[in-house]
Amino acid sequence: MEKKARTSYPINDLIARRWSPRAFDPTKAPGKEFILSLLEASRWAPSAYNAQPWRFIVASRAHPDEFQRLLDCLVPQNAAWAKDASLLLVALADTVFEHNGKPNPTAQFDLGLAVQNLLLETTSKGMFGHVMSGFDHQRVIDTFKVPETVIPVAMIALGFPGKVDALPKELQEAEASLRERKQVYEFTCRNTWGDNRGI
């Protein structure tokens, strides 16, 4: 299922097509080269001092035990549909610069850039991704022995489109609802804060 954005101004088609479904096809598991291509896209994101502070824990449904370990970290509401994804990831940020040991204040921002690269590459290959904040951060840390300087920021379900009618009714309605975004003037200003006359 595609749910292309209704944009107010022209944008790249790949950005317009990217969205966050919950209905995934549980029968499909991409191969190693396919997965590495997705991660390669994240590799080429920009970052402060080129520190590349993004880290990913990756589990494919081709490896059921590993997949289940990540699935168990999700809150039940997310696990109920994410179980059908082809891949589950934890996106983490290394909050300390490797070159000088000082705090990296933009680590999470840089991670977000890497994740968006990954999501756009995913979309270009006919898959979709759904980023989730609803997961047990401490369980991720304990289960995967995450170092103190690295923080779990989000989990991501990646997969091929599935049948919407396989979802619970309330999620079917959300899947079919129109995508909404603030208008550009609502999040931009000029001259002084709150001056939203437009660019």
Secondary structure by P-SEA (a helix, b strand, c coil): cccccccccccccccccbbbbccccccccccaaaaaaaaaaaaacccccccccccccccccccaaaaaaaaaacccccccccccccbbbbbbbccccccccccccaaaaaaaaaaaaaaaaaaaacbbbbbbccccaaaaaaaacccccccccbbbbbbcccccccccaaaaaaaacbbbbcccccccccccccccccc
